[in-house]
Amino acid sequence: MAPNDEDMRRRDTALAVLVALIWGTNFVAIRTGIDSVPPFLFLAVRFLVVCVPAVFLVRRPALPWRDLALIGLFTSLGQFALMYLALHLGMPPGLASLVLQAQVLLTVVIAALWLRERPSTAQRLGVALGGAGLLTIAVGRGMSAPLLPLVVLVLAAVSWAVGNVLTRRAGALTGPGAGLGVTVWSGLVVPLPALALSFVVEGPTAIGAALSHLQWQAVASTAYTAYLSSLVGYGIWNTLLSRHPVAKVTPFAMLVPVFGLVAAAVAFHERPNALELAGGLALLAGVGVAVLRRRGGVTAPPPAVPADASPVLAVDVEPAAAPAGEPAHLAQLAPTHGAR
């Protein structure tokens, strides 16, 4: 007998929480991997695993190669290279899972400047609240540790936000499975540049040592981040978005930093100081204000998520004057994985 609606709701709620758990703990998995493998080399290997063999199984989106390359450059290469570097420089993974949510607010700002899409009053309030939270985190971080990892992580959030707007501008999300196609095919731009960065920054000696003395933790971390966090996590999330209104699914992404902080506390005994915690709560509140929707709003199909653990958080914006080819409706701008 087919499950009733109540059973379906319970099952899908459990799946949404599971995805948030996978994506939140992914920051700990990344940190474990870069403890034994240089960050840029680890990034190159991860995206090689993400894209192969998936690129032979997933249809390429109906987008010019230039658009796919630009989306991959900012959404995957720029975001993850900077995020991995921030973790390598000492950014705590739990706090990183929280700070990276600034990309939602940055997406609103960049879309307003670039696409001339007018943010709502709630989104303006969310950006202001989130900005105050980031500033509070910076003050708290500066009291106990260098600010450089935090600055690098914020730049990762900026890169992700630019990728979100590029995805929106390209109109990449059309048809079932298009988001996964954008994720896989745009990810092809990552391995070679990441490997080149590894040769220049980390050096052939470090690369040779890491590959010749590959530890099981690095292998497990790669498998977790590539398969479980990126492909499985995104596959479930995309399915949920196809079954339910986006406004009912995306709030579960707010659980990602909660799971990230708990996982980091268990794995690394990470304890944010009072100012970092207060700033994180303000940032998360700002994201919550920005993603909450009024009832009856019209939404577009959900954008792609990158091969990462980070959540999809849809952001409605009101276009003041849509560019040529852009529909005049509420648009969703979301992270397109993840770590993430």
C-alpha positions as CSV (number, residue, x, y, z in Angstrom):
1,M,0.0,0.0,0.0
2,A,1.3,3.4,-0.9
3,P,2.4,5.6,2.1
4,N,0.0,8.3,3.0
5,D,0.8,12.0,2.9
6,E,1.7,12.1,6.6
7,D,4.3,9.3,6.1
8,M,5.7,11.1,3.1
9,R,6.1,14.3,5.1
10,R,7.8,12.5,7.9
11,R,10.1,10.7,5.5
12,D,11.1,13.8,3.6
13,T,11.6,15.8,6.8
14,A,14.0,13.0,8.0
15,L,15.8,13.2,4.6
16,A,16.2,17.0,4.9
17,V,17.7,16.7,8.3
18,L,20.0,13.9,7.1
19,V,21.3,16.2,4.3
20,A,21.9,19.0,6.8
21,L,23.8,16.5,9.0
22,I,25.9,15.3,6.1
23,W,26.7,18.8,4.9
24,G,27.5,20.1,8.5
25,T,29.9,17.2,9.3
26,N,31.6,17.7,5.9
27,F,33.6,20.6,7.3
28,V,35.2,18.2,9.8
29,A,35.8,15.7,6.9
30,I,37.6,18.4,4.9
31,R,39.7,19.4,7.9
32,T,40.7,15.7,8.4
33,G,41.7,15.4,4.8
34,I,43.9,18.5,4.6
35,D,45.7,17.4,7.8
36,S,47.6,14.9,5.6
37,V,47.2,16.2,2.1
38,P,48.0,19.8,1.0
39,P,44.7,21.8,0.5
40,F,45.0,22.5,-3.3
41,L,46.1,19.0,-4.1
42,F,43.2,17.7,-2.0
43,L,40.8,20.0,-3.9
44,A,42.1,18.7,-7.2
45,V,41.6,15.1,-6.2
46,R,38.2,15.7,-4.7
47,F,36.8,17.3,-7.9
48,L,38.3,14.6,-10.1
49,V,36.4,12.0,-8.0
50,V,33.2,14.2,-8.2
51,C,33.3,14.6,-12.0
52,V,34.5,11.1,-13.0
53,P,32.6,9.0,-13.9
54,A,29.6,11.3,-13.3
55,V,30.4,13.4,-16.3
56,F,29.8,10.3,-18.5
57,L,26.5,9.6,-16.8
58,V,24.9,13.1,-16.4
59,R,23.8,15.1,-19.4
60,R,25.6,18.4,-20.1
61,P,23.3,21.4,-19.5
62,A,22.2,23.4,-22.5
63,L,24.7,26.2,-21.7
64,P,27.7,27.6,-23.6
65,W,31.0,26.3,-22.4
66,R,31.9,29.9,-21.4
67,D,29.0,30.1,-18.9
68,L,29.8,26.7,-17.5
69,A,33.5,27.6,-17.1
70,L,32.6,30.9,-15.3
71,I,30.2,29.2,-13.0
72,G,32.8,26.6,-12.1
73,L,35.5,29.2,-11.7
74,F,33.6,31.1,-9.0
75,T,31.2,28.5,-7.5
76,S,33.7,25.6,-7.3
77,L,37.3,26.6,-7.9
78,G,37.3,30.0,-6.2
79,Q,35.0,29.1,-3.3
80,F,36.7,25.8,-2.4
81,A,40.3,26.8,-3.0
82,L,39.8,29.8,-0.6
83,M,37.8,27.7,1.9
84,Y,40.3,24.9,2.0
85,L,43.1,27.5,2.4
86,A,41.2,29.1,5.3
87,L,40.9,25.7,7.0
88,H,44.5,25.0,6.4
89,L,45.5,28.4,7.9
90,G,43.6,27.5,11.1
91,M,40.0,28.5,10.6
92,P,38.0,26.2,13.0
93,P,35.7,24.0,10.9
94,G,32.6,24.6,13.1
95,L,33.0,28.4,12.8
96,A,33.7,28.0,9.1
97,S,30.4,26.2,8.6
98,L,28.7,29.3,10.1
99,V,30.6,32.1,8.5
100,L,30.2,30.6,5.0
101,Q,26.5,31.3,5.3
102,A,27.4,34.9,4.6
103,Q,27.2,33.9,0.9
104,V,23.4,34.1,1.1
105,L,23.5,37.7,2.1
106,L,26.4,38.5,-0.3
107,T,24.3,37.0,-3.1
108,V,21.5,39.5,-2.4
109,V,24.0,42.4,-2.5
110,I,25.7,41.3,-5.7
111,A,22.4,40.6,-7.5
112,A,21.2,44.1,-6.6
113,L,24.4,45.7,-8.0
114,W,24.8,43.5,-11.0
115,L,21.4,42.3,-12.1
116,R,19.6,45.3,-10.6
117,E,17.3,43.0,-8.7
118,R,15.7,45.0,-5.9
119,P,16.0,43.2,-2.5
120,S,13.0,43.2,-0.2
121,T,12.9,45.1,3.1
122,A,13.4,41.8,4.9
123,Q,16.5,41.0,2.8
124,R,18.0,44.5,3.6
125,L,17.4,43.8,7.2
126,G,19.0,40.4,6.9
127,V,22.1,41.8,5.2
128,A,22.5,44.5,7.9
129,L,22.0,41.9,10.7
130,G,24.4,39.4,9.0
131,G,27.0,42.1,8.5
132,A,26.9,43.1,12.1
133,G,27.3,39.4,13.0
134,L,30.4,39.1,10.7
135,L,31.9,42.2,12.3
136,T,31.3,40.7,15.8
137,I,32.9,37.4,14.7
138,A,35.9,39.4,13.4
139,V,36.3,41.2,16.7
140,G,36.0,38.0,18.7
141,R,38.4,36.2,16.4
142,G,41.0,39.0,16.6
143,M,41.0,38.6,20.3
144,S,42.1,35.0,20.2
145,A,43.6,34.2,16.8
146,P,44.9,35.8,13.6
147,L,42.2,37.3,11.3
148,L,43.7,36.0,8.0
149,P,41.8,32.7,7.9
150,L,38.5,34.6,8.5
151,V,39.3,37.1,5.7
152,V,40.1,34.2,3.3
153,L,36.9,32.5,4.2
154,V,34.8,35.6,3.6
155,L,36.5,35.9,0.2
156,A,35.3,32.2,-0.4
157,A,31.8,33.3,0.4
158,V,32.1,36.2,-2.0
159,S,33.3,33.8,-4.8
160,W,30.3,31.6,-4.1
161,A,27.9,34.5,-4.2
162,V,29.3,35.6,-7.6
163,G,28.8,32.0,-8.8
164,N,25.2,32.1,-7.6
165,V,24.5,35.2,-9.6
166,L,26.3,33.8,-12.7
167,T,24.1,30.7,-12.4
168,R,21.0,32.9,-12.2
169,R,22.1,35.1,-15.1
170,A,22.8,32.1,-17.3
171,G,19.3,30.7,-16.7
172,A,21.0,27.4,-16.1
173,L,18.3,25.7,-14.1
174,T,15.8,24.4,-16.6
175,G,14.4,20.9,-16.6
176,P,14.7,18.0,-14.1
177,G,18.3,17.2,-13.1
178,A,19.7,20.4,-14.6
179,G,21.2,21.4,-11.2
180,L,23.2,18.2,-11.0
181,G,24.3,18.7,-14.6
182,V,25.6,22.2,-13.8
183,T,27.3,20.9,-10.7
184,V,29.2,18.1,-12.5
185,W,30.0,19.8,-15.8
186,S,31.1,23.2,-14.3
187,G,33.2,21.2,-11.8
188,L,35.4,20.1,-14.7
189,V,37.3,23.4,-14.5
190,V,38.6,22.6,-11.0
191,P,41.1,19.7,-11.2
192,L,43.7,21.1,-13.5
193,P,43.9,24.6,-12.1
194,A,43.8,23.3,-8.6
195,L,46.7,20.9,-9.4
196,A,48.6,23.8,-11.0
197,L,48.1,25.8,-7.8
198,S,49.3,22.9,-5.8
199,F,52.5,22.7,-7.9
200,V,53.2,26.4,-7.6
201,V,52.2,27.0,-3.9
202,E,52.8,23.6,-2.3
203,G,55.5,22.2,-4.5
204,P,56.3,18.9,-6.2
205,T,58.0,17.6,-3.0
206,A,54.9,18.0,-0.9
207,I,52.7,16.5,-3.6
208,G,54.9,13.5,-4.0
209,A,55.1,13.0,-0.2
210,A,51.3,13.2,0.2
211,L,50.6,10.8,-2.7
212,S,53.3,8.3,-1.7
213,H,52.3,8.2,1.9
214,L,48.5,8.5,1.4
215,Q,46.8,7.9,4.7
216,W,43.4,6.2,5.1
217,Q,42.0,9.3,6.7
218,A,42.6,11.2,3.4
219,V,41.0,8.5,1.3
220,A,37.9,8.4,3.6
221,S,37.7,12.2,3.6
222,T,37.8,12.3,-0.2
223,A,35.1,9.6,-0.5
224,Y,32.9,11.4,2.1
225,T,33.2,14.9,0.5
226,A,32.9,13.7,-3.1
227,Y,30.3,11.0,-2.9
228,L,28.3,11.4,0.3
229,S,28.4,15.2,0.7
230,S,28.3,16.2,-3.0
231,L,26.5,13.7,-5.0
232,V,24.3,11.9,-2.5
233,G,23.5,15.0,-0.5
234,Y,22.7,17.1,-3.5
235,G,20.7,14.2,-5.1
236,I,18.5,14.0,-2.0
237,W,18.2,17.8,-1.8
238,N,17.2,18.2,-5.4
239,T,14.6,15.5,-5.0
240,L,13.1,17.3,-2.0
241,L,13.0,20.6,-4.0
242,S,11.1,18.8,-6.8
243,R,8.5,17.5,-4.3
244,H,7.8,20.4,-2.1
245,P,7.7,24.3,-2.2
246,V,11.2,25.7,-1.9
247,A,10.1,27.7,1.2
248,K,9.4,24.5,3.0
249,V,12.7,22.8,2.2
250,T,15.3,25.5,2.4
251,P,14.9,26.3,6.1
252,F,16.4,22.9,6.9
253,A,19.7,24.3,5.6
254,M,19.8,26.5,8.7
255,L,20.7,23.3,10.5
256,V,24.0,22.9,8.6
257,P,26.1,25.2,10.9
258,V,24.4,23.7,14.0
259,F,25.6,20.2,13.0
260,G,28.9,21.7,11.9
261,L,29.6,23.3,15.3
262,V,28.5,20.1,17.1
263,A,30.7,17.9,14.9
264,A,33.7,20.2,15.3
265,A,33.2,20.3,19.1
266,V,33.2,16.4,19.2
267,A,36.0,15.9,16.7
268,F,38.4,18.8,17.6
269,H,37.0,20.1,20.9
270,E,36.3,23.4,19.2
271,R,34.7,26.0,21.4
272,P,33.9,29.4,19.9
273,N,34.4,32.3,22.3
274,A,31.5,34.4,23.5
275,L,31.8,37.1,20.8
276,E,32.3,34.5,18.0
277,L,29.2,32.7,19.2
278,A,27.1,35.9,19.5
279,G,28.3,37.0,16.0
280,G,27.5,33.6,14.6
281,L,23.9,33.8,16.0
282,A,23.5,37.2,14.5
283,L,24.7,36.1,11.1
284,L,22.5,33.0,11.2
285,A,19.5,35.3,12.2
286,G,20.3,37.6,9.3
287,V,20.3,34.6,6.9
288,G,17.0,33.4,8.4
289,V,15.4,36.8,7.9
290,A,16.7,37.0,4.3
291,V,15.4,33.5,3.2
292,L,12.0,33.7,4.8
293,R,9.3,34.1,2.2
294,R,5.9,35.7,2.2
295,R,3.1,33.4,1.4
296,G,1.8,33.4,-2.1
297,G,5.2,34.4,-3.7
298,V,6.1,33.1,-7.1
299,T,9.4,31.3,-7.3
300,A,11.7,30.1,-10.0
301,P,13.2,26.6,-10.1
302,P,16.0,26.1,-7.6
303,P,19.5,26.9,-8.7
304,A,22.3,24.4,-8.7
305,V,24.4,23.6,-5.7
306,P,28.2,23.1,-6.0
307,A,29.9,19.8,-5.2
308,D,30.0,20.7,-1.6
309,A,28.4,20.2,1.8
310,S,27.0,23.6,2.1
311,P,23.2,24.2,1.9
312,V,20.9,25.6,-0.7
313,L,19.3,28.7,0.7
314,A,16.9,30.3,-1.7
315,V,16.8,34.1,-1.8
316,D,13.8,35.9,-3.3
317,V,14.6,39.2,-5.0
318,E,12.3,41.6,-6.7
319,P,13.7,42.7,-10.1
320,A,13.4,46.4,-10.6
321,A,13.9,46.1,-14.3
322,A,14.7,42.7,-15.7
323,P,17.6,42.5,-18.3
324,A,16.8,41.2,-21.7
325,G,15.8,37.6,-21.6
326,E,15.2,37.7,-17.8
327,P,11.6,36.9,-16.6
328,A,10.1,39.6,-14.3
329,H,9.3,37.3,-11.4
330,L,10.8,36.5,-8.0
331,A,14.2,34.9,-8.6
332,Q,15.9,32.3,-6.4
333,L,19.6,32.8,-5.7
334,A,21.2,30.0,-3.8
335,P,24.5,28.4,-3.2
336,T,25.3,26.1,-6.0
337,H,27.7,22.5,-2.2
338,G,28.3,22.6,-0.2
339,A,31.5,22.3,2.2
340,R,30.1,24.0,2.0
